[in-house]
Structures are given as C-alpha cells and as structure tokens.
Amino acid sequence: METQKKSTKRSLKNSKAVSDSKKNLLDYANARVSLIPLNRNEYKFRVNNKNYAWSTSGEKIAVIRKGLPYAAIETISKQTKIPVNHYLNSLEIVQTTYNKKKKSNSILSKQDSEVIIELIELYDFGLSVFNNEVEKFQRWLRKPNISLGNATPDSMFDSLTGINEVKKALNRIEYGNLA
C-alpha cells in the first residue's frame, strides 16, 4: 500500500513535470513564432480630405487598383519638400495636364499611383533611417551617392527600380554597410 502511494505520488509528479515541460515547450515555440518580423508598417496618406491607408500587400494593391487622385502629387510634394515639377518630370506628366486633371479630381493611372505609394513608403523609411531628421534626410536625397553611381537619390524616382535602389542605399546606411 505504501509503495502504491509513493508510486502514485511519483506518477503525479512525473505527469506534472511532463505537463510543465509541454507548457515550457509551447511557450518557447510561441516566443520563437513571435520573433518572426511582422514588418507591418501602417501607411496613411491624406489627399483632399480622403484617407488612403495600407499595412499589407493586399491593402496596398487595393489602393493602387483604385488609384490615387492627381492631388496626391501635390500632397507628397509638400510632405517631402520636393517641388511638384520634380514629380511631374519623374511621372512624365505635363504641368497643364496635371493642373486640369487635379482640378477635375481625376485619378492617376495604376502605374503612377504605384510610384507615388512607393515614394511614400520610401520617404517613411528614409525618415526612420535618419531618426526623423527631415532636413538631414532631404539633404541626403539631393546629394550624389556613390552606391547609386553618383546619381542623386531623388533623380532615381522615375522608375520603381530606381526607387528600390534608393531603398537599398537607405538599408545600407541603416545597417552600417556603406559598400
């Protein structure tokens, strides 16, 4: 009888240890899963009292498909302090066409909307790399950059590939790899 009680106590201790072990393993697994970077930046952009927001690729695609209004060019220009003409040249839009389309609340093409969205994300990332020092980041955008073939970062805004190259240059600054 005494042996049976000891055996039962040991069995309870063992099952408790197994249960604790399983719980610890589950906690460890959950911690590992949460280490996966979610990179869920939420982007918000306001044009003509209308908000555009995305945090996932699906939401971003939906905004691109709907298109941004022409006024988005002026909004990003104010935000980045880069003249509207610079964006119009990058998007190959004539000033008079832009003025007419903006006045009539027309929508940019999907391609032009995507470029604007990529620029919004680039600007947000650049500010974080430069610790929200707006003037410092804007100076960097206008200075020739060796990693961009001595081109200025803002001269690369005319293509998605150019924008991605600027993002790579910012990534190199962020992680200390300037080569």
N, CA and C atoms as an extended XYZ file, in Angstrom:
537
Properties=species:S:1:pos:R:3:atomname:S:1:resname:S:1:resid:I:1 pbc="F F F"
N         0.819       -1.179        0.000 N   MET     1
C         0.000        0.000        0.000 CA  MET     1
C         0.874        1.258        0.000 C   MET     1
N         1.860        1.251        0.880 N   GLU     2
C         2.788        2.378        0.988 CA  GLU     2
C         3.514        2.587       -0.349 C   GLU     2
N         3.913        1.506       -0.964 N   THR     3
C         4.601        1.575       -2.244 CA  THR     3
C         3.683        2.128       -3.315 C   THR     3
N         2.419        1.744       -3.250 N   GLN     4
C         1.447        2.222       -4.226 CA  GLN     4
C         1.244        3.733       -4.087 C   GLN     4
N         1.208        4.237       -2.842 N   LYS     5
C         1.056        5.679       -2.612 CA  LYS     5
C         2.255        6.433       -3.161 C   LYS     5
N         3.461        5.892       -2.896 N   LYS     6
C         4.672        6.530       -3.400 CA  LYS     6
C         4.676        6.526       -4.924 C   LYS     6
N         4.255        5.432       -5.493 N   SER     7
C         4.198        5.305       -6.945 CA  SER     7
C         3.200        6.309       -7.530 C   SER     7
N         2.067        6.459       -6.877 N   THR     8
C         1.057        7.410       -7.325 CA  THR     8
C         1.592        8.839       -7.223 C   THR     8
N         2.289        9.145       -6.113 N   LYS     9
C         2.866       10.479       -5.939 CA  LYS     9
C         3.911       10.748       -7.024 C   LYS     9
N         4.764        9.740       -7.291 N   ARG    10
C         5.772        9.883       -8.336 CA  ARG    10
C         5.110       10.074       -9.696 C   ARG    10
N         4.083        9.332       -9.919 N   SER    11
C         3.354        9.417      -11.182 CA  SER    11
C         2.741       10.800      -11.348 C   SER    11
N         2.175       11.333      -10.280 N   LEU    12
C         1.609       12.679      -10.334 CA  LEU    12
C         2.700       13.716      -10.576 C   LEU    12
N         3.846       13.532       -9.898 N   LYS    13
C         4.965       14.456      -10.097 CA  LYS    13
C         5.459       14.379      -11.544 C   LYS    13
N         5.560       13.136      -12.051 N   ASN    14
C         6.023       12.953      -13.425 CA  ASN    14
C         5.051       13.583      -14.425 C   ASN    14
N         3.754       13.375      -14.210 N   SER    15
C         2.777       13.950      -15.131 CA  SER    15
C         2.780       15.475      -15.030 C   SER    15
N         3.008       15.983      -13.811 N   LYS    16
C         3.122       17.430      -13.637 CA  LYS    16
C         4.375       17.941      -14.346 C   LYS    16
N         5.475       17.207      -14.223 N   ALA    17
C         6.724       17.586      -14.886 CA  ALA    17
C         6.549       17.549      -16.403 C   ALA    17
N         5.867       16.526      -16.906 N   VAL    18
C         5.616       16.416      -18.340 CA  VAL    18
C         4.730       17.574      -18.795 C   VAL    18
N         3.702       17.859      -17.994 N   SER    19
C         2.808       18.955      -18.311 CA  SER    19
C         3.570       20.285      -18.322 C   SER    19
N         4.420       20.499      -17.303 N   ASP    20
C         5.236       21.716      -17.247 CA  ASP    20
C         6.198       21.774      -18.424 C   ASP    20
N         6.760       20.636      -18.751 N   SER    21
C         7.685       20.566      -19.875 CA  SER    21
C         6.969       20.912      -21.182 C   SER    21
N         5.768       20.375      -21.354 N   LYS    22
C         4.994       20.680      -22.553 CA  LYS    22
C         4.648       22.165      -22.604 C   LYS    22
N         4.268       22.709      -21.433 N   LYS    23
C         3.931       24.127      -21.372 CA  LYS    23
C         5.151       24.973      -21.713 C   LYS    23
N         6.309       24.609      -21.153 N   ASN    24
C         7.534       25.354      -21.452 CA  ASN    24
C         7.884       25.265      -22.935 C   ASN    24
N         7.714       24.070      -23.510 N   LEU    25
C         7.989       23.885      -24.930 CA  LEU    25
C         7.034       24.724      -25.775 C   LEU    25
N         5.766       24.755      -25.385 N   LEU    26
C         4.777       25.561      -26.094 CA  LEU    26
C         5.093       27.047      -25.967 C   LEU    26
N         5.453       27.483      -24.758 N   ASP    27
C         5.828       28.886      -24.557 CA  ASP    27
C         7.038       29.256      -25.412 C   ASP    27
N         8.014       28.337      -25.458 N   TYR    28
C         9.207       28.572      -26.271 CA  TYR    28
C         8.836       28.678      -27.750 C   TYR    28
N         7.972       27.774      -28.204 N   ALA    29
C         7.538       27.790      -29.609 CA  ALA    29
C         6.802       29.098      -29.922 C   ALA    29
N         5.931       29.518      -29.020 N   ASN    30
C         5.203       30.778      -29.227 CA  ASN    30
C         6.155       31.969      -29.266 C   ASN    30
N         7.162       31.928      -28.400 N   ALA    31
C         8.141       33.017      -28.390 CA  ALA    31
C         8.911       33.040      -29.705 C   ALA    31
N         9.273       31.866      -30.222 N   ARG    32
C        10.001       31.790      -31.492 CA  ARG    32
C         9.152       32.318      -32.640 C   ARG    32
N         7.869       31.974      -32.618 N   VAL    33
C         6.978       32.433      -33.680 CA  VAL    33
C         6.860       33.949      -33.628 C   VAL    33
N         6.807       34.521      -32.445 N   SER    34
C         6.655       35.967      -32.348 CA  SER    34
C         7.938       36.696      -32.736 C   SER    34
N         9.046       35.952      -32.860 N   LEU    35
C        10.283       36.581      -33.290 CA  LEU    35
C        10.305       36.832      -34.796 C   LEU    35
N         9.373       36.243      -35.517 N   ILE    36
C         9.293       36.466      -36.953 CA  ILE    36
C         8.911       37.921      -37.167 C   ILE    36
N         9.738       38.668      -37.892 N   PRO    37
C         9.419       40.079      -38.073 CA  PRO    37
C         8.132       40.252      -38.868 C   PRO    37
N         7.227       41.011      -38.316 N   LEU    38
C         5.954       41.237      -38.981 CA  LEU    38
C         6.024       42.403      -39.957 C   LEU    38
N         6.961       43.308      -39.741 N   ASN    39
C         7.136       44.453      -40.639 CA  ASN    39
C         5.808       45.027      -41.106 C   ASN    39
N         4.927       45.187      -40.213 N   ARG    40
C         3.614       45.713      -40.570 CA  ARG    40
C         3.585       47.200      -40.312 C   ARG    40
N         4.223       47.911      -41.191 N   ASN    41
C         4.129       49.359      -41.114 CA  ASN    41
C         2.766       49.758      -41.630 C   ASN    41
N         2.154       50.665      -40.936 N   GLU    42
C         0.883       51.174      -41.426 CA  GLU    42
C         1.155       52.530      -42.060 C   GLU    42
N         0.771       52.653      -43.302 N   TYR    43
C         0.966       53.886      -44.036 CA  TYR    43
C        -0.372       54.584      -44.175 C   TYR    43
N        -0.356       55.872      -43.906 N   LYS    44
C        -1.565       56.681      -44.051 CA  LYS    44
C        -1.212       57.884      -44.894 C   LYS    44
N        -2.108       58.194      -45.798 N   PHE    45
C        -1.884       59.294      -46.717 CA  PHE    45
C        -3.219       59.991      -46.905 C   PHE    45
N        -3.240       61.297      -46.714 N   ARG    46
C        -4.490       62.046      -46.806 CA  ARG    46
C        -4.436       63.002      -47.991 C   ARG    46
N        -5.406       62.859      -48.880 N   VAL    47
C        -5.490       63.720      -50.063 CA  VAL    47
C        -6.929       64.219      -50.176 C   VAL    47
N        -7.089       65.519      -50.272 N   ASN    48
C        -8.431       66.123      -50.410 CA  ASN    48
C        -9.418       65.584      -49.369 C   ASN    48
N        -9.013       65.582      -48.132 N   ASN    49
C        -9.852       65.118      -47.017 CA  ASN    49
C       -10.273       63.654      -47.135 C   ASN    49
N        -9.556       62.871      -47.916 N   LYS    50
C        -9.824       61.444      -48.008 CA  LYS    50
C        -8.563       60.700      -47.592 C   LYS    50
N        -8.748       59.711      -46.735 N   ASN    51
C        -7.614       58.931      -46.243 CA  ASN    51
C        -7.369       57.710      -47.106 C   ASN    51
N        -6.103       57.432      -47.333 N   TYR    52
C        -5.659       56.221      -48.005 CA  TYR    52
C        -4.713       55.548      -47.028 C   TYR    52
N        -4.977       54.281      -46.723 N   ALA    53
C        -4.149       53.591      -45.741 CA  ALA    53
C        -3.923       52.152      -46.179 C   ALA    53
N        -2.767       51.628      -45.833 N   TRP    54
C        -2.457       50.230      -46.105 CA  TRP    54
C        -1.389       49.774      -45.128 C   TRP    54
N        -1.445       48.501      -44.780 N   SER    55
C        -0.412       47.911      -43.939 CA  SER    55
C         0.001       46.542      -44.468 C   SER    55
N        -0.751       46.012      -45.401 N   THR    56
C        -0.405       44.729      -46.010 CA  THR    56
C        -0.297       44.909      -47.522 C   THR    56
N         0.298       43.933      -48.157 N   SER    57
C         0.419       43.995      -49.621 CA  SER    57
C        -0.944       44.014      -50.283 C   SER    57
N        -1.878       43.245      -49.748 N   GLY    58
C        -3.221       43.209      -50.311 CA  GLY    58
C        -3.905       44.562      -50.256 C   GLY    58
N        -3.779       45.238      -49.127 N   GLU    59
C        -4.371       46.571      -48.987 CA  GLU    59
C        -3.682       47.569      -49.921 C   GLU    59
N        -2.373       47.419      -50.047 N   LYS    60
C        -1.610       48.297      -50.931 CA  LYS    60
C        -2.058       48.112      -52.382 C   LYS    60
N        -2.224       46.868      -52.782 N   ILE    61
C        -2.682       46.574      -54.147 CA  ILE    61
C        -4.069       47.163      -54.376 C   ILE    61
N        -4.934       47.063      -53.368 N   ALA    62
C        -6.287       47.612      -53.498 CA  ALA    62
C        -6.240       49.129      -53.712 C   ALA    62
N        -5.364       49.821      -52.987 N   VAL    63
C        -5.232       51.278      -53.154 CA  VAL    63
C        -4.701       51.592      -54.549 C   VAL    63
N        -3.725       50.815      -54.999 N   ILE    64
C        -3.156       51.031      -56.339 CA  ILE    64
C        -4.226       50.828      -57.406 C   ILE    64
N        -5.017       49.770      -57.258 N   ARG    65
C        -6.058       49.479      -58.258 CA  ARG    65
C        -7.118       50.569      -58.320 C   ARG    65
N        -7.463       51.124      -57.163 N   LYS    66
C        -8.444       52.218      -57.152 CA  LYS    66
C        -7.825       53.495      -57.704 C   LYS    66
N        -6.536       53.656      -57.473 N   GLY    67
C        -5.821       54.836      -57.951 CA  GLY    67
C        -5.890       55.987      -56.969 C   GLY    67
N        -4.857       56.782      -56.990 N   LEU    68
C        -4.794       57.995      -56.172 CA  LEU    68
C        -5.200       59.183      -57.040 C   LEU    68
N        -5.765       60.212      -56.435 N   PRO    69
C        -6.093       61.408      -57.220 CA  PRO    69
C        -4.820       62.161      -57.608 C   PRO    69
N        -4.923       62.951      -58.646 N   TYR    70
C        -3.781       63.758      -59.088 CA  TYR    70
C        -3.261       64.651      -57.968 C   TYR    70
N        -4.145       65.055      -57.074 N   ALA    71
C        -3.742       65.920      -55.957 CA  ALA    71
C        -2.729       65.236      -55.035 C   ALA    71
N        -2.587       63.920      -55.132 N   ALA    72
C        -1.613       63.191      -54.318 CA  ALA    72
C        -0.191       63.651      -54.619 C   ALA    72
N         0.031       64.085      -55.849 N   ILE    73
C         1.369       64.569      -56.229 CA  ILE    73
C         1.719       65.818      -55.419 C   ILE    73
N         0.759       66.722      -55.306 N   GLU    74
C         0.999       67.934      -54.517 CA  GLU    74
C         1.167       67.595      -53.037 C   GLU    74
N         0.390       66.642      -52.558 N   THR    75
C         0.481       66.247      -51.147 CA  THR    75
C         1.857       65.673      -50.827 C   THR    75
N         2.344       64.766      -51.675 N   ILE    76
C         3.672       64.192      -51.408 CA  ILE    76
C         4.760       65.246      -51.589 C   ILE    76
N         4.528       66.191      -52.489 N   SER    77
C         5.487       67.274      -52.684 CA  SER    77
C         5.625       68.109      -51.408 C   SER    77
N         4.501       68.434      -50.805 N   LYS    78
C         4.529       69.205      -49.551 CA  LYS    78
C         5.196       68.402      -48.441 C   LYS    78
N         4.873       67.117      -48.387 N   GLN    79
C         5.407       66.260      -47.327 CA  GLN    79
C         6.927       66.116      -47.455 C   GLN    79
N         7.419       65.943      -48.671 N   THR    80
C         8.844       65.701      -48.881 CA  THR    80
C         9.634       66.977      -49.144 C   THR    80
N         8.929       68.074      -49.366 N   LYS    81
C         9.545       69.354      -49.707 CA  LYS    81
C        10.382       69.246      -50.989 C   LYS    81
N         9.901       68.403      -51.896 N   ILE    82
C        10.481       68.287      -53.233 CA  ILE    82
C         9.447       68.905      -54.170 C   ILE    82
N         9.844       69.800      -55.057 N   PRO    83
C         8.868       70.506      -55.907 CA  PRO    83
C         7.979       69.565      -56.733 C   PRO    83
N         6.761       69.997      -56.952 N   VAL    84
C         5.798       69.234      -57.757 CA  VAL    84
C         6.387       68.923      -59.124 C   VAL    84
N         7.092       69.895      -59.710 N   ASN    85
C         7.686       69.693      -61.036 CA  ASN    85
C         8.617       68.485      -61.082 C   ASN    85
N         9.316       68.244      -59.989 N   HIS    86
C        10.220       67.091      -59.939 CA  HIS    86
C         9.419       65.791      -60.104 C   HIS    86
N         8.300       65.701      -59.398 N   TYR    87
C         7.453       64.506      -59.505 CA  TYR    87
C         6.792       64.425      -60.879 C   TYR    87
N         6.366       65.572      -61.406 N   LEU    88
C         5.745       65.573      -62.730 CA  LEU    88
C         6.736       65.100      -63.789 C   LEU    88
N         7.989       65.537      -63.690 N   ASN    89
C         9.011       65.066      -64.630 CA  ASN    89
C         9.237       63.564      -64.478 C   ASN    89
N         9.292       63.089      -63.237 N   SER    90
C         9.504       61.661      -62.989 CA  SER    90
C         8.364       60.824      -63.559 C   SER    90
N         7.132       61.343      -63.441 N   LEU    91
C         5.957       60.608      -63.923 CA  LEU    91
C         5.630       60.929      -65.385 C   LEU    91
N         6.412       61.825      -65.967 N   GLU    92
C         6.207       62.273      -67.350 CA  GLU    92
C         4.795       62.826      -67.576 C   GLU    92
N         4.405       63.706      -66.662 N   ILE    93
C         3.105       64.381      -66.754 CA  ILE    93
C         3.372       65.861      -67.025 C   ILE    93
N         2.711       66.407      -68.022 N   VAL    94
C         2.856       67.816      -68.375 CA  VAL    94
C         2.102       68.663      -67.345 C   VAL    94
N         2.667       69.804      -67.004 N   GLN    95
C         2.081       70.677      -65.980 CA  GLN    95
C         0.626       71.030      -66.282 C   GLN    95
N         0.307       71.392      -67.518 N   THR    96
C        -1.074       71.786      -67.845 CA  THR    96
C        -2.031       70.596      -67.696 C   THR    96
N        -1.596       69.415      -68.082 N   THR    97
C        -2.419       68.211      -67.906 CA  THR    97
C        -2.648       67.956      -66.424 C   THR    97
N        -1.576       68.089      -65.659 N   TYR    98
C        -1.681       67.903      -64.209 CA  TYR    98
C        -2.682       68.884      -63.609 C   TYR    98
N        -2.585       70.159      -63.964 N   ASN    99
C        -3.490       71.174      -63.417 CA  ASN    99
C        -4.944       70.855      -63.756 C   ASN    99
N        -5.182       70.470      -65.009 N   LYS   100
C        -6.541       70.162      -65.461 CA  LYS   100
C        -7.084       68.923      -64.732 C   LYS   100
N        -6.272       67.875      -64.650 N   LYS   101
C        -6.708       66.619      -64.017 CA  LYS   101
C        -6.895       66.796      -62.509 C   LYS   101
N        -6.037       67.594      -61.902 N   LYS   102
C        -6.160       67.843      -60.462 CA  LYS   102
C        -7.453       68.611      -60.169 C   LYS   102
N        -7.743       69.602      -61.002 N   LYS   103
C        -8.942       70.419      -60.811 CA  LYS   103
C       -10.213       69.576      -60.957 C   LYS   103
N       -10.188       68.611      -61.880 N   SER   104
C       -11.375       67.777      -62.109 CA  SER   104
C       -11.397       66.522      -61.222 C   SER   104
N       -10.498       66.460      -60.250 N   ASN   105
C       -10.404       65.319      -59.315 CA  ASN   105
C       -10.228       63.982      -60.039 C   ASN   105
N        -9.456       63.991      -61.098 N   SER   106
C        -9.172       62.761      -61.844 CA  SER   106
C        -8.236       61.861      -61.050 C   SER   106
N        -8.213       60.614      -61.459 N   ILE   107
C        -7.414       59.595      -60.779 CA  ILE   107
C        -6.174       59.281      -61.617 C   ILE   107
N        -5.029       59.124      -60.933 N   LEU   108
C        -3.787       58.725      -61.593 CA  LEU   108
C        -3.910       57.303      -62.123 C   LEU   108
N        -3.103       56.972      -63.102 N   SER   109
C        -3.066       55.587      -63.597 CA  SER   109
C        -2.553       54.676      -62.477 C   SER   109
N        -2.757       53.388      -62.648 N   LYS   110
C        -2.277       52.424      -61.642 CA  LYS   110
C        -0.761       52.531      -61.486 C   LYS   110
N        -0.061       52.666      -62.614 N   GLN   111
C         1.398       52.750      -62.565 CA  GLN   111
C         1.860       53.998      -61.812 C   GLN   111
N         1.239       55.131      -62.096 N   ASP   112
C         1.619       56.366      -61.409 CA  ASP   112
C         1.223       56.317      -59.935 C   ASP   112
N         0.090       55.709      -59.638 N   SER   113
C        -0.327       55.547      -58.241 CA  SER   113
C         0.675       54.679      -57.492 C   SER   113
N         1.141       53.634      -58.154 N   GLU   114
C         2.116       52.744      -57.514 CA  GLU   114
C         3.427       53.478      -57.234 C   GLU   114
N         3.869       54.299      -58.160 N   VAL   115
C         5.095       55.071      -57.945 CA  VAL   115
C         4.921       55.999      -56.744 C   VAL   115
N         3.789       56.681      -56.666 N   ILE   116
C         3.535       57.586      -55.532 CA  ILE   116
C         3.524       56.805      -54.218 C   ILE   116
N         2.874       55.653      -54.210 N   ILE   117
C         2.811       54.832      -52.997 CA  ILE   117
C         4.209       54.364      -52.594 C   ILE   117
N         5.002       53.941      -53.566 N   GLU   118
C         6.374       53.519      -53.272 CA  GLU   118
C         7.193       54.684      -52.722 C   GLU   118
N         6.959       55.876      -53.248 N   LEU   119
C         7.669       57.053      -52.748 CA  LEU   119
C         7.252       57.394      -51.318 C   LEU   119
N         5.985       57.207      -51.007 N   ILE   120
C         5.506       57.439      -49.636 CA  ILE   120
C         6.213       56.484      -48.685 C   ILE   120
N         6.290       55.210      -49.074 N   GLU   121
C         6.964       54.218      -48.236 CA  GLU   121
C         8.457       54.513      -48.125 C   GLU   121
N         9.074       54.919      -49.241 N   LEU   122
C        10.490       55.263      -49.233 CA  LEU   122
C        10.750       56.436      -48.296 C   LEU   122
N         9.910       57.451      -48.383 N   TYR   123
C        10.082       58.630      -47.541 CA  TYR   123
C         9.945       58.261      -46.060 C   TYR   123
N         8.966       57.437      -45.745 N   ASP   124
C         8.767       56.992      -44.369 CA  ASP   124
C         9.991       56.219      -43.869 C   ASP   124
N        10.494       55.316      -44.703 N   PHE   125
C        11.670       54.535      -44.337 CA  PHE   125
C        12.891       55.441      -44.183 C   PHE   125
N        13.060       56.370      -45.112 N   GLY   126
C        14.195       57.289      -45.036 CA  GLY   126
C        14.188       58.121      -43.765 C   GLY   126
N        13.014       58.587      -43.391 N   LEU   127
C        12.923       59.356      -42.143 CA  LEU   127
C        13.313       58.503      -40.937 C   LEU   127
N        12.895       57.240      -40.928 N   SER   128
C        13.265       56.375      -39.798 CA  SER   128
C        14.769       56.118      -39.782 C   SER   128
N        15.387       55.971      -40.959 N   VAL   129
C        16.837       55.765      -41.030 CA  VAL   129
C        17.571       56.999      -40.508 C   VAL   129
N        17.053       58.174      -40.809 N   PHE   130
C        17.674       59.426      -40.389 CA  PHE   130
C        17.078       59.951      -39.076 C   PHE   130
N        16.474       59.058      -38.292 N   ASN   131
C        15.942       59.402      -36.965 CA  ASN   131
C        15.007       60.604      -36.990 C   ASN   131
N        14.147       60.652      -37.996 N   ASN   132
C        13.157       61.715      -38.170 CA  ASN   132
C        13.764       63.113      -38.303 C   ASN   132
N        15.016       63.173      -38.733 N   GLU   133
C        15.660       64.461      -39.010 CA  GLU   133
C        15.379       64.796      -40.479 C   GLU   133
N        14.286       65.523      -40.690 N   VAL   134
C        13.765       65.796      -42.025 CA  VAL   134
C        14.804       66.495      -42.902 C   VAL   134
N        15.414       67.559      -42.391 N   GLU   135
C        16.362       68.325      -43.196 CA  GLU   135
C        17.551       67.467      -43.601 C   GLU   135
N        18.042       66.649      -42.683 N   LYS   136
C        19.188       65.784      -42.963 CA  LYS   136
C        18.840       64.772      -44.063 C   LYS   136
N        17.661       64.189      -43.979 N   PHE   137
C        17.229       63.226      -44.993 CA  PHE   137
C        17.044       63.916      -46.343 C   PHE   137
N        16.465       65.091      -46.340 N   GLN   138
C        16.255       65.808      -47.606 CA  GLN   138
C        17.581       66.217      -48.248 C   GLN   138
N        18.562       66.568      -47.429 N   ARG   139
C        19.898       66.862      -47.973 CA  ARG   139
C        20.483       65.612      -48.615 C   ARG   139
N        20.309       64.470      -47.939 N   TRP   140
C        20.817       63.202      -48.465 CA  TRP   140
C        20.167       62.886      -49.812 C   TRP   140
N        18.884       63.174      -49.946 N   LEU   141
C        18.181       62.903      -51.203 CA  LEU   141
C        18.763       63.701      -52.369 C   LEU   141
N        19.345       64.881      -52.098 N   ARG   142
C        19.826       65.765      -53.158 CA  ARG   142
C        21.327       65.648      -53.420 C   ARG   142
N        22.030       64.844      -52.600 N   LYS   143
C        23.481       64.708      -52.760 CA  LYS   143
C        23.814       63.490      -53.606 C   LYS   143
N        24.800       63.604      -54.501 N   PRO   144
C        25.229       62.432      -55.272 CA  PRO   144
C        25.655       61.303      -54.330 C   PRO   144
N        25.283       60.086      -54.711 N   ASN   145
C        25.527       58.925      -53.856 CA  ASN   145
C        26.363       57.906      -54.629 C   ASN   145
N        27.471       57.497      -54.048 N   ILE   146
C        28.378       56.562      -54.710 CA  ILE   146
C        27.672       55.247      -55.031 C   ILE   146
N        26.864       54.757      -54.103 N   SER   147
C        26.210       53.461      -54.324 CA  SER   147
C        25.130       53.529      -55.401 C   SER   147
N        24.774       54.740      -55.819 N   LEU   148
C        23.799       54.920      -56.895 CA  LEU   148
C        24.492       55.406      -58.173 C   LEU   148
N        25.785       55.132      -58.277 N   GLY   149
C        26.532       55.555      -59.464 CA  GLY   149
C        26.704       57.055      -59.529 C   GLY   149
N        26.864       57.688      -58.381 N   ASN   150
C        26.998       59.146      -58.243 CA  ASN   150
C        25.766       59.924      -58.676 C   ASN   150
N        24.633       59.247      -58.791 N   ALA   151
C        23.368       59.941      -59.051 CA  ALA   151
C        22.797       60.389      -57.708 C   ALA   151
N        21.967       61.411      -57.746 N   THR   152
C        21.293       61.819      -56.516 CA  THR   152
C        20.102       60.882      -56.312 C   THR   152
N        19.807       60.514      -55.067 N   PRO   153
C        18.671       59.608      -54.825 CA  PRO   153
C        17.363       60.114      -55.429 C   PRO   153
N        17.118       61.442      -55.341 N   ASP   154
C        15.842       61.938      -55.871 CA  ASP   154
C        15.773       61.897      -57.393 C   ASP   154
N        16.892       61.705      -58.069 N   SER   155
C        16.867       61.566      -59.529 CA  SER   155
C        16.459       60.150      -59.944 C   SER   155
N        16.362       59.250      -58.976 N   MET   156
C        16.018       57.854      -59.257 CA  MET   156
C        14.518       57.594      -59.126 C   MET   156
N        13.751       58.649      -58.858 N   PHE   157
C        12.323       58.487      -58.586 CA  PHE   157
C        11.467       58.237      -59.829 C   PHE   157
N        12.074       58.140      -60.988 N   ASP   158
C        11.288       57.977      -62.209 CA  ASP   158
C        10.969       56.529      -62.564 C   ASP   158
N        11.444       55.584      -61.765 N   SER   159
C        11.115       54.174      -62.013 CA  SER   159
C        11.057       53.421      -60.689 C   SER   159
N        10.323       52.336      -60.687 N   LEU   160
C        10.238       51.513      -59.476 CA  LEU   160
C        11.602       50.902      -59.147 C   LEU   160
N        12.358       50.556      -60.174 N   THR   161
C        13.703       50.011      -59.959 CA  THR   161
C        14.586       51.059      -59.286 C   THR   161
N        14.506       52.303      -59.749 N   GLY   162
C        15.278       53.379      -59.134 CA  GLY   162
C        14.886       53.599      -57.679 C   GLY   162
N        13.596       53.573      -57.411 N   ILE   163
C        13.110       53.741      -56.038 CA  ILE   163
C        13.637       52.608      -55.165 C   ILE   163
N        13.620       51.388      -55.698 N   ASN   164
C        14.140       50.241      -54.936 CA  ASN   164
C        15.642       50.368      -54.690 C   ASN   164
N        16.375       50.924      -55.643 N   GLU   165
C        17.812       51.141      -55.443 CA  GLU   165
C        18.055       52.161      -54.321 C   GLU   165
N        17.222       53.184      -54.259 N   VAL   166
C        17.338       54.169      -53.177 CA  VAL   166
C        17.022       53.493      -51.841 C   VAL   166
N        16.010       52.615      -51.815 N   LYS   167
C        15.698       51.875      -50.587 CA  LYS   167
C        16.880       51.013      -50.156 C   LYS   167
N        17.548       50.383      -51.124 N   LYS   168
C        18.727       49.568      -50.803 CA  LYS   168
C        19.835       50.435      -50.212 C   LYS   168
N        20.022       51.632      -50.777 N   ALA   169
C        21.038       52.548      -50.250 CA  ALA   169
C        20.702       52.944      -48.813 C   ALA   169
N        19.424       53.197      -48.548 N   LEU   170
C        18.997       53.521      -47.178 CA  LEU   170
C        19.206       52.326      -46.251 C   LEU   170
N        18.947       51.136      -46.754 N   ASN   171
C        19.172       49.919      -45.970 CA  ASN   171
C        20.646       49.788      -45.594 C   ASN   171
N        21.532       50.105      -46.531 N   ARG   172
C        22.965       50.028      -46.246 CA  ARG   172
C        23.340       51.019      -45.152 C   ARG   172
N        22.743       52.190      -45.170 N   ILE   173
C        23.008       53.175      -44.107 CA  ILE   173
C        22.466       52.646      -42.787 C   ILE   173
N        21.250       52.112      -42.819 N   GLU   174
C        20.607       51.609      -41.604 CA  GLU   174
C        21.436       50.532      -40.912 C   GLU   174
N        22.054       49.645      -41.705 N   TYR   175
C        22.785       48.518      -41.132 CA  TYR   175
C        24.294       48.696      -41.200 C   TYR   175
N        24.751       49.892      -41.531 N   GLY   176
C        26.171       50.188      -41.473 CA  GLY   176
C        26.999       49.581      -42.582 C   GLY   176
N        26.375       49.163      -43.657 N   ASN   177
C        27.079       48.569      -44.780 CA  ASN   177
C        27.086       49.573      -45.919 C   ASN   177
N        28.052       50.448      -45.916 N   LEU   178
C        28.079       51.530      -46.893 CA  LEU   178
C        28.715       51.125      -48.214 C   LEU   178
N        29.216       49.903      -48.286 N   ALA   179
C        29.856       49.445      -49.533 CA  ALA   179
C        28.847       49.107      -50.591 C   ALA   179
